[in-house]
Amino acid sequence: MKEYFRILRFASPYKRQIFLSVLFNILTVVFSLGSITILIPILKVIFDNTTVVAEPERYQGFLHLKSYLESWLNYQITSLSQDMGTQALLLRILGFASLFFLLKNAFRYLAAVYLAFIKNAVERDLRSAIHAKMLDLPLSFFSEKRKGDIIARLTTDIQEVQWALLSSIQRVIQDPLMILLTLFLLIILSPRLTVFVVVLLPITGFVITFIGNTLKKPSKLAKEELGKLLSYIEEHLGGLPIIKSYVAEERIQKSFEASNQRYNHFMNQMLYRRDLSSPVSEALGSFAIIAIIWFGGHLILTSGDLQPEIFITYIALFYQIINPAKSISVAVYDIKRGEASTNRILELLDTPNPLEDKPGARPKNSFDSGLSMEGVYFKYEEQWVLEDFSLEVPKGKTIALVGQSGSGKSTLANLLNRFYDVNRGAIKMDGIDIRELRIKDLRRQIGFISQDAILFNDTIRNNLLLGKPDATDEELEWAARVANAHKFIQAAEQGYDTI
């Protein structure tokens, strides 16, 4: 549960909306119960079952609250029916009932509006936080993690948190309050019958909790398999030329279908358990109502401790517990199901970055004399790529590195940009170890051209300005001409502003 509360911290900037949502949920519960308890005076008037009271009892404490309320209600009905007549009184009471129903639904709508704002804002902030973390992590992290798994955390896991965890907020606030206030009213109406009810409720809670605890494992396995599935899709789309050239379509399709089948299996396991919650809760609630009708009928027929209109209202109030109990059971399952996604999101956010600036890192705003690599050693996992490599590159001099594929040429460029750190030795800029420099300052002094052609989903202009956002139009055109790109850019539909 502590992971759940960590996610809820993302809602802390929205305290006003949270307060209003809670307030409107409370008002929804109050007017919902009010619209049911008003049945008592309605039934008393309809069945003419009012005891004539000339003066109400005085309040003598909580233990005598039921007697006081009955006396007060009988006095009000007696007095008003004498003043305006029974039919007019019935219309007035029904008017109040209609007002209660109207206010209940108005407040329920307002509570839902503010909750939707909170849910969407937290989802947006979570997505931004994960994307910022993704941009901050070193390249080594992405060589160990599948891209599809990262995409799954950024999309489906966040949606799962929104659906499963954040959607349960309203249930966690409104439904327990509904149950507690309803139990309070039930105690007032019939303490003996309520003791009978309280004995039945823990049985339902135990069954719900037991089933809910079985959800976490299949949910976690389903999320992990979905990450693999998305990785397969990303790899297969990127490798289509290779797949087709080696006539490997059938083999690749089989590997995809195997992963797809595993995901289907885990989802079925999870959904079978989740969908068991509502029918189990409803069945237990129905058995409880049957038991209450039996015991309440016994009280009416044998001891006369319970009046018929009170008993009818009691059953209507108890029925109000069933839906919140079902809703809480669904919330328990959703929270268990959402824990897997929550853990995956927090795992990514908590991943440390080994390539952060050192305390007191030095600024670097210019490249003055040259670069040097001194006894550099570097390896990926257990395989050495560079061993005791040294090189001097004076400023203004052109150096070409020639070698076989895998000999370390691209690795040198990655090390120079501090995408990775050397295992031994040092790389220096103007005589300063680059590990002592601020990383962003270092990279601003380096022009990096990847072997892969990458265009972001933006205009040609913004793609070209990525390395120098403040470049003028003249500088932009000059760079395009040097790269022999100006003519075909101009030939595009909107020139440099073509997307």
TORROKE-38578 format. One record per residue (C-alpha): residue in one letter; x, y, z. Coordinates in Angstrom, 3 decimals. Layout:
<sites>
['A' [X Y Z]]
...
</sites>
This chain:
<sites>
['M' [0.000 0.000 0.000]]
['K' [2.913 2.387 0.513]]
['E' [3.454 2.357 -3.269]]
['Y' [-0.169 3.424 -3.670]]
['F' [0.370 6.382 -1.331]]
['R' [3.490 7.363 -3.264]]
['I' [1.403 7.609 -6.425]]
['L' [-1.170 9.668 -4.534]]
['R' [1.543 12.237 -3.777]]
['F' [1.202 13.296 -7.391]]
['A' [-2.266 14.557 -6.401]]
['S' [-0.892 16.894 -3.696]]
['P' [-0.825 19.987 -5.989]]
['Y' [-4.588 19.652 -6.364]]
['K' [-5.649 20.013 -2.720]]
['R' [-8.533 22.363 -3.562]]
['Q' [-10.046 19.927 -6.049]]
['I' [-9.537 17.044 -3.591]]
['F' [-11.292 19.000 -0.823]]
['L' [-14.246 19.817 -3.074]]
['S' [-14.494 16.231 -4.324]]
['V' [-14.516 14.912 -0.736]]
['L' [-17.066 17.549 0.321]]
['F' [-19.422 16.724 -2.538]]
['N' [-19.034 12.996 -1.837]]
['I' [-20.046 13.591 1.785]]
['L' [-23.064 15.642 0.705]]
['T' [-23.998 12.899 -1.774]]
['V' [-24.044 10.361 1.057]]
['V' [-26.007 12.648 3.392]]
['F' [-28.747 13.396 0.867]]
['S' [-28.807 9.797 -0.346]]
['L' [-29.559 8.574 3.169]]
['G' [-31.957 11.459 3.717]]
['S' [-33.937 10.464 0.632]]
['I' [-34.432 7.000 2.168]]
['T' [-35.126 7.888 5.802]]
['I' [-37.868 10.239 4.617]]
['L' [-39.760 7.013 3.852]]
['I' [-40.698 6.805 7.540]]
['P' [-42.960 9.897 7.622]]
['I' [-44.318 9.047 4.150]]
['L' [-45.355 5.562 5.287]]
['K' [-46.741 6.868 8.572]]
['V' [-48.962 9.339 6.713]]
['I' [-50.066 6.833 4.043]]
['F' [-50.922 4.051 6.521]]
['D' [-52.170 6.472 9.193]]
['N' [-49.865 4.812 11.693]]
['T' [-49.010 7.970 13.636]]
['T' [-49.331 8.079 17.401]]
['V' [-51.004 11.334 18.377]]
['V' [-48.511 13.373 20.408]]
['A' [-49.461 16.708 21.943]]
['E' [-45.909 17.527 23.066]]
['P' [-42.599 15.824 22.085]]
['E' [-40.294 14.189 24.588]]
['R' [-37.225 16.001 25.800]]
['Y' [-33.834 14.787 24.586]]
['Q' [-32.322 12.530 27.274]]
['G' [-29.094 11.356 25.619]]
['F' [-27.967 9.045 22.823]]
['L' [-29.378 5.885 24.412]]
['H' [-32.860 7.401 24.179]]
['L' [-32.329 8.957 20.737]]
['K' [-34.721 6.597 18.932]]
['S' [-37.551 7.306 21.378]]
['Y' [-36.917 11.051 21.125]]
['L' [-36.924 11.017 17.296]]
['E' [-40.123 8.932 17.142]]
['S' [-41.842 11.313 19.557]]
['W' [-40.640 14.374 17.639]]
['L' [-41.719 12.904 14.280]]
['N' [-45.160 11.896 15.581]]
['Y' [-45.619 15.365 17.065]]
['Q' [-44.696 17.067 13.766]]
['I' [-47.012 14.826 11.717]]
['T' [-49.859 15.301 14.213]]
['S' [-49.431 19.060 14.266]]
['L' [-49.025 19.554 10.512]]
['S' [-51.834 17.184 9.533]]
['Q' [-54.190 19.148 11.762]]
['D' [-53.043 22.458 10.212]]
['M' [-53.029 21.533 6.491]]
['G' [-54.667 18.160 6.136]]
['T' [-53.192 14.729 5.443]]
['Q' [-52.986 14.981 1.642]]
['A' [-51.293 18.391 1.730]]
['L' [-48.816 17.071 4.304]]
['L' [-48.068 14.057 2.102]]
['L' [-47.397 16.357 -0.865]]
['R' [-45.039 18.486 1.245]]
['I' [-43.093 15.443 2.430]]
['L' [-42.871 14.132 -1.141]]
['G' [-41.606 17.563 -2.203]]
['F' [-38.796 17.292 0.340]]
['A' [-38.053 13.764 -0.905]]
['S' [-37.799 15.050 -4.483]]
['L' [-35.464 17.835 -3.342]]
['F' [-33.252 15.294 -1.561]]
['F' [-33.030 13.142 -4.699]]
['L' [-32.208 16.191 -6.816]]
['L' [-29.462 17.421 -4.473]]
['K' [-28.029 13.919 -4.107]]
['N' [-27.539 13.567 -7.863]]
['A' [-26.281 17.137 -8.299]]
['F' [-23.603 16.614 -5.645]]
['R' [-22.725 13.204 -7.088]]
['Y' [-22.118 14.850 -10.478]]
['L' [-19.950 17.603 -8.960]]
['A' [-17.923 15.008 -7.028]]
['A' [-17.357 13.067 -10.270]]
['V' [-16.303 16.236 -12.140]]
['Y' [-13.617 17.136 -9.613]]
['L' [-12.437 13.534 -9.344]]
['A' [-12.088 13.353 -13.145]]
['F' [-9.959 16.511 -13.048]]
['I' [-7.709 14.998 -10.359]]
['K' [-7.373 11.654 -12.173]]
['N' [-6.476 13.231 -15.502]]
['A' [-4.050 15.688 -13.904]]
['V' [-2.238 12.908 -12.015]]
['E' [-2.102 10.777 -15.177]]
['R' [-0.622 13.730 -17.095]]
['D' [1.952 14.464 -14.367]]
['L' [2.929 10.801 -14.079]]
['R' [3.455 10.576 -17.825]]
['S' [5.581 13.743 -17.793]]
['A' [7.648 12.471 -14.854]]
['I' [8.340 9.136 -16.564]]
['H' [9.221 10.826 -19.862]]
['A' [11.597 13.221 -18.067]]
['K' [13.191 10.249 -16.284]]
['M' [13.485 8.387 -19.588]]
['L' [15.368 11.329 -21.133]]
['D' [17.622 11.573 -18.074]]
['L' [18.696 7.926 -17.876]]
['P' [21.915 6.839 -19.632]]
['L' [21.988 4.808 -22.846]]
['S' [23.185 1.763 -20.907]]
['F' [19.767 1.544 -19.251]]
['F' [18.020 1.226 -22.618]]
['S' [20.421 -1.441 -23.819]]
['E' [19.297 -3.559 -20.845]]
['K' [15.573 -2.768 -21.056]]
['R' [13.365 -3.491 -24.057]]
['K' [11.906 -0.394 -25.694]]
['G' [8.466 -1.978 -25.706]]
['D' [8.630 -2.422 -21.942]]
['I' [9.423 1.281 -21.499]]
['I' [6.557 2.222 -23.839]]
['A' [4.208 -0.055 -21.867]]
['R' [5.119 1.701 -18.618]]
['L' [4.604 5.100 -20.225]]
['T' [1.196 4.181 -21.666]]
['T' [-0.705 1.117 -20.465]]
['D' [0.773 1.071 -16.942]]
['I' [-0.158 4.711 -16.380]]
['Q' [-3.657 4.056 -17.709]]
['E' [-3.906 1.060 -15.397]]
['V' [-2.936 3.234 -12.431]]
['Q' [-5.539 5.784 -13.472]]
['W' [-8.271 3.200 -13.958]]
['A' [-7.443 0.824 -11.136]]
['L' [-6.016 3.035 -8.397]]
['L' [-7.198 6.602 -8.925]]
['S' [-10.726 5.524 -9.844]]
['S' [-10.922 3.754 -6.491]]
['I' [-10.460 7.068 -4.647]]
['Q' [-14.158 7.867 -4.880]]
['R' [-15.070 4.398 -3.678]]
['V' [-12.609 4.648 -0.796]]
['I' [-14.084 8.022 0.256]]
['Q' [-17.797 7.757 -0.492]]
['D' [-18.587 4.088 0.031]]
['P' [-17.078 3.566 3.527]]
['L' [-18.790 6.793 4.606]]
['M' [-22.074 5.506 3.198]]
['I' [-21.659 2.236 5.103]]
['L' [-20.732 3.938 8.402]]
['L' [-23.555 6.487 8.307]]
['T' [-26.016 3.811 7.233]]
['L' [-24.945 1.600 10.138]]
['F' [-25.411 4.579 12.461]]
['L' [-28.984 5.032 11.212]]
['L' [-29.626 1.287 11.427]]
['I' [-28.513 1.303 15.069]]
['I' [-30.948 4.129 15.791]]
['L' [-33.817 2.329 14.036]]
['S' [-33.226 -1.122 15.572]]
['P' [-30.160 -1.913 17.733]]
['R' [-31.060 -5.623 18.017]]
['L' [-31.412 -6.075 14.261]]
['T' [-28.180 -4.147 13.641]]
['V' [-26.213 -6.464 15.950]]
['F' [-27.428 -9.292 13.739]]
['V' [-26.248 -7.362 10.627]]
['V' [-22.805 -6.583 12.067]]
['V' [-22.193 -10.310 12.596]]
['L' [-22.859 -10.965 8.881]]
['L' [-20.659 -8.191 7.383]]
['P' [-17.169 -9.552 8.349]]
['I' [-17.920 -12.791 6.477]]
['T' [-18.382 -10.811 3.255]]
['G' [-15.211 -8.818 3.917]]
['F' [-13.152 -11.975 4.477]]
['V' [-14.303 -13.567 1.198]]
['I' [-13.641 -10.361 -0.770]]
['T' [-10.141 -9.927 0.679]]
['F' [-9.238 -13.558 0.028]]
['I' [-10.199 -13.360 -3.656]]
['G' [-8.524 -9.950 -4.050]]
['N' [-5.169 -11.241 -2.813]]
['T' [-5.064 -13.730 -5.688]]
['L' [-5.081 -10.938 -8.300]]
['K' [-1.621 -9.427 -7.834]]
['K' [0.516 -12.201 -9.355]]
['P' [-1.386 -12.681 -12.663]]
['S' [-1.627 -8.899 -13.039]]
['K' [2.155 -8.541 -12.671]]
['L' [2.811 -11.351 -15.160]]
['A' [0.356 -9.813 -17.648]]
['K' [2.087 -6.415 -17.472]]
['E' [5.525 -7.948 -17.995]]
['E' [4.313 -9.997 -20.952]]
['L' [2.657 -6.936 -22.508]]
['G' [6.012 -5.155 -22.338]]
['K' [7.606 -8.055 -24.221]]
['L' [4.772 -8.033 -26.747]]
['L' [5.240 -4.333 -27.496]]
['S' [8.993 -4.898 -27.810]]
['Y' [8.383 -7.616 -30.397]]
['I' [6.161 -5.246 -32.380]]
['E' [8.777 -2.463 -32.253]]
['E' [11.588 -4.855 -33.254]]
['H' [9.610 -6.471 -36.065]]
['L' [8.545 -3.133 -37.553]]
['G' [12.140 -1.912 -37.482]]
['G' [13.522 -5.165 -38.870]]
['L' [11.042 -5.850 -41.664]]
['P' [13.669 -5.710 -44.451]]
['I' [15.797 -8.332 -42.675]]
['I' [12.790 -10.529 -41.860]]
['K' [11.623 -10.487 -45.472]]
['S' [15.086 -10.950 -46.974]]
['Y' [15.646 -14.130 -44.921]]
['V' [12.054 -15.349 -45.520]]
['A' [11.638 -15.502 -41.732]]
['E' [8.025 -14.318 -41.596]]
['E' [6.646 -17.646 -40.370]]
['R' [9.247 -18.054 -37.608]]
['I' [8.829 -14.460 -36.436]]
['Q' [5.032 -14.825 -36.445]]
['K' [5.296 -17.953 -34.272]]
['S' [7.431 -16.156 -31.680]]
['F' [4.923 -13.288 -31.613]]
['E' [1.949 -15.639 -31.279]]
['A' [3.631 -17.465 -28.382]]
['S' [4.031 -14.188 -26.475]]
['N' [0.513 -13.124 -27.446]]
['Q' [-0.884 -16.415 -26.130]]
['R' [0.972 -16.031 -22.805]]
['Y' [-0.446 -12.513 -22.425]]
['N' [-3.933 -13.841 -23.187]]
['H' [-3.507 -16.560 -20.546]]
['F' [-2.369 -14.147 -17.817]]
['M' [-5.175 -11.684 -18.637]]
['N' [-7.759 -14.475 -18.441]]
['Q' [-6.439 -15.531 -15.030]]
['M' [-6.695 -11.960 -13.776]]
['L' [-10.132 -11.211 -15.227]]
['Y' [-11.655 -14.492 -14.012]]
['R' [-10.747 -13.511 -10.455]]
['R' [-11.766 -9.866 -10.839]]
['D' [-15.160 -10.659 -12.365]]
['L' [-15.883 -12.979 -9.450]]
['S' [-16.061 -9.994 -7.083]]
['S' [-19.421 -8.512 -8.049]]
['P' [-21.522 -11.725 -8.125]]
['V' [-19.967 -12.964 -4.869]]
['S' [-20.691 -9.639 -3.150]]
['E' [-24.248 -9.519 -4.487]]
['A' [-24.959 -13.119 -3.493]]
['L' [-23.674 -12.547 0.036]]
['G' [-25.706 -9.330 0.248]]
['S' [-28.860 -11.122 -0.900]]
['F' [-28.379 -13.845 1.718]]
['A' [-27.914 -11.113 4.324]]
['I' [-31.195 -9.405 3.307]]
['I' [-33.070 -12.721 3.521]]
['A' [-31.640 -13.265 7.004]]
['I' [-32.592 -9.701 8.027]]
['I' [-36.162 -10.121 6.748]]
['W' [-36.460 -13.336 8.755]]
['F' [-35.104 -11.823 11.974]]
['G' [-36.964 -8.501 11.513]]
['G' [-40.206 -10.341 10.813]]
['H' [-39.624 -12.322 13.993]]
['L' [-39.270 -9.070 15.989]]
['I' [-42.483 -7.625 14.500]]
['L' [-44.582 -10.767 14.938]]
['T' [-43.421 -11.882 18.374]]
['S' [-42.259 -8.938 20.461]]
['G' [-43.614 -5.893 18.637]]
['D' [-40.230 -4.175 19.052]]
['L' [-40.227 -3.077 15.405]]
['Q' [-42.881 -1.071 13.598]]
['P' [-43.637 -2.018 9.955]]
['E' [-42.683 1.397 8.490]]
['I' [-39.425 1.322 10.462]]
['F' [-38.697 -2.196 9.199]]
['I' [-39.361 -1.247 5.548]]
['T' [-37.055 1.769 5.902]]
['Y' [-34.486 -0.441 7.645]]
['I' [-34.404 -2.859 4.697]]
['A' [-34.155 0.036 2.221]]
['L' [-31.242 1.484 4.208]]
['F' [-29.501 -1.875 4.457]]
['Y' [-29.828 -2.289 0.706]]
['Q' [-27.797 0.931 0.466]]
['I' [-24.903 -0.965 2.050]]
['I' [-24.867 -3.667 -0.634]]
['N' [-23.817 -1.472 -3.567]]
['P' [-21.045 0.305 -1.588]]
['A' [-19.867 -3.086 -0.320]]
['K' [-19.764 -4.389 -3.901]]
['S' [-18.007 -1.204 -4.983]]
['I' [-15.418 -1.546 -2.220]]
['S' [-14.845 -5.163 -3.241]]
['V' [-14.200 -3.994 -6.824]]
['A' [-11.891 -1.277 -5.460]]
['V' [-9.943 -3.918 -3.499]]
['Y' [-9.484 -5.985 -6.659]]
['D' [-8.575 -2.908 -8.693]]
['I' [-5.966 -1.827 -6.157]]
['K' [-4.446 -5.312 -6.124]]
['R' [-4.464 -5.385 -9.922]]
['G' [-3.003 -1.888 -10.126]]
['E' [-0.148 -2.663 -7.720]]
['A' [1.774 -4.383 -10.515]]
['S' [1.599 -1.269 -12.713]]
['T' [2.378 0.974 -9.740]]
['N' [5.501 -1.026 -8.918]]
['R' [6.662 -0.923 -12.548]]
['I' [6.209 2.862 -12.707]]
['L' [7.980 3.470 -9.391]]
['E' [10.773 1.077 -10.377]]
['L' [11.481 3.271 -13.397]]
['L' [11.201 6.544 -11.463]]
['D' [13.517 5.195 -8.732]]
['T' [16.194 4.001 -11.160]]
['P' [19.430 5.815 -10.238]]
['N' [21.416 7.601 -12.939]]
['P' [25.131 6.711 -12.629]]
['L' [26.094 9.529 -15.031]]
['E' [24.840 12.541 -13.096]]
['D' [26.997 15.631 -12.590]]
['K' [29.436 15.326 -9.722]]
['P' [29.018 17.761 -6.824]]
['G' [30.807 20.956 -7.830]]
['A' [31.017 19.999 -11.526]]
['R' [32.787 22.675 -13.558]]
['P' [31.017 24.751 -16.233]]
['K' [32.392 24.650 -19.783]]
['N' [31.237 27.237 -22.301]]
['S' [33.941 26.940 -24.960]]
['F' [36.279 24.476 -26.674]]
['D' [39.776 25.987 -26.682]]
['S' [42.726 23.659 -27.314]]
['G' [41.890 20.022 -27.993]]
['L' [40.774 16.570 -26.905]]
['S' [42.841 13.741 -25.490]]
['M' [42.192 10.117 -24.607]]
['E' [44.691 8.653 -22.156]]
['G' [44.903 4.892 -21.573]]
['V' [41.175 4.356 -22.066]]
['Y' [39.676 0.968 -21.183]]
['F' [36.011 0.206 -21.773]]
['K' [33.855 -2.916 -21.932]]
['Y' [30.226 -3.870 -22.459]]
['E' [29.449 -6.403 -19.719]]
['E' [32.454 -8.795 -19.862]]
['Q' [33.844 -8.049 -23.340]]
['W' [36.547 -5.385 -23.654]]
['V' [35.983 -3.045 -26.601]]
['L' [38.843 -0.623 -25.908]]
['E' [42.080 -1.471 -24.133]]
['D' [44.739 1.128 -23.334]]
['F' [43.569 3.424 -26.140]]
['S' [45.218 6.851 -26.386]]
['L' [44.675 9.704 -28.867]]
['E' [45.419 13.433 -29.161]]
['V' [43.086 15.640 -31.252]]
['P' [44.191 19.310 -31.410]]
['K' [41.489 21.883 -32.074]]
['G' [40.988 22.452 -35.816]]
['K' [42.504 19.137 -36.881]]
['T' [40.506 16.445 -38.699]]
['I' [40.956 12.860 -37.512]]
['A' [39.388 9.811 -39.209]]
['L' [39.042 6.542 -37.293]]
['V' [39.008 3.489 -39.561]]
['G' [38.365 -0.060 -38.417]]
['Q' [36.244 -3.157 -38.649]]
['S' [32.661 -3.233 -37.435]]
['G' [32.673 -3.615 -33.663]]
['S' [36.219 -2.321 -33.253]]
['G' [35.069 0.595 -31.049]]
['K' [34.659 3.585 -33.380]]
['S' [31.095 4.386 -32.301]]
['T' [32.018 3.565 -28.724]]
['L' [34.621 6.365 -28.746]]
['A' [31.950 8.859 -29.841]]
['N' [29.644 7.601 -27.096]]
['L' [32.385 7.914 -24.482]]
['L' [33.262 11.418 -25.649]]
['N' [29.630 12.467 -25.104]]
['R' [29.577 10.667 -21.735]]
['F' [26.782 8.380 -22.824]]
['Y' [28.968 5.902 -20.931]]
['D' [31.938 6.392 -18.606]]
['V' [35.322 4.764 -19.184]]
['N' [36.263 1.838 -16.959]]
['R' [39.859 3.028 -16.716]]
['G' [41.866 5.932 -18.049]]
['A' [40.541 9.397 -18.874]]
['I' [39.104 11.521 -21.678]]
['K' [40.002 15.203 -21.417]]
['M' [38.755 18.389 -23.070]]
['D' [41.197 21.294 -22.862]]
['G' [43.134 19.281 -20.281]]
['I' [40.125 18.749 -17.997]]
['D' [38.728 15.265 -17.348]]
['I' [35.237 15.327 -18.892]]
['R' [33.886 13.636 -15.747]]
['E' [34.672 16.884 -13.911]]
['L' [32.559 18.952 -16.333]]
['R' [28.843 19.574 -16.308]]
['I' [27.391 17.020 -18.735]]
['K' [25.132 19.440 -20.596]]
['D' [27.995 21.928 -21.037]]
['L' [30.229 19.147 -22.383]]
['R' [27.657 17.993 -24.930]]
['R' [27.022 21.548 -26.121]]
['Q' [30.645 21.652 -27.316]]
['I' [30.237 18.488 -29.420]]
['G' [28.440 17.971 -32.724]]
['F' [27.143 14.403 -32.814]]
['I' [26.011 12.774 -36.076]]
['S' [24.528 9.316 -35.608]]
['Q' [24.882 6.480 -38.110]]
['D' [21.073 6.300 -38.187]]
['A' [18.965 8.950 -39.914]]
['I' [16.465 10.179 -37.320]]
['L' [13.715 12.722 -37.961]]
['F' [11.429 13.750 -35.116]]
['N' [7.723 14.305 -35.713]]
['D' [8.129 18.058 -36.170]]
['T' [8.958 20.570 -38.890]]
['I' [12.221 20.373 -40.833]]
['R' [13.144 23.701 -39.265]]
['N' [12.739 22.439 -35.702]]
['N' [14.654 19.252 -36.515]]
['L' [17.581 21.352 -37.777]]
['L' [17.392 23.691 -34.771]]
['L' [17.657 20.818 -32.286]]
['G' [21.359 21.445 -31.657]]
['K' [21.146 25.264 -31.742]]
['P' [17.638 26.534 -30.948]]
['D' [18.673 30.207 -31.214]]
['A' [20.150 29.947 -34.749]]
['T' [19.033 32.632 -37.213]]
['D' [17.347 31.856 -40.536]]
['E' [20.603 32.729 -42.311]]
['E' [22.590 30.282 -40.168]]
['L' [19.947 27.619 -40.717]]
['E' [20.041 28.024 -44.492]]
['W' [23.853 28.059 -44.514]]
['A' [23.948 24.741 -42.620]]
['A' [21.413 23.216 -45.007]]
['R' [23.435 24.344 -48.041]]
['V' [26.634 22.878 -46.584]]
['A' [24.791 19.568 -46.132]]
['N' [23.436 19.786 -49.716]]
['A' [19.901 19.754 -48.297]]
['H' [18.655 23.276 -49.073]]
['K' [17.244 22.493 -52.544]]
['F' [15.104 19.497 -51.593]]
['I' [13.924 21.297 -48.437]]
['Q' [12.793 24.242 -50.549]]
['A' [11.042 21.837 -52.912]]
['A' [8.943 20.470 -50.038]]
['E' [5.336 21.669 -49.785]]
['Q' [5.987 24.186 -46.997]]
['G' [9.768 24.429 -47.261]]
['Y' [11.496 24.489 -43.892]]
['D' [8.110 24.413 -42.130]]
['T' [7.104 21.075 -43.659]]
['I' [6.323 18.364 -41.149]]
</sites>
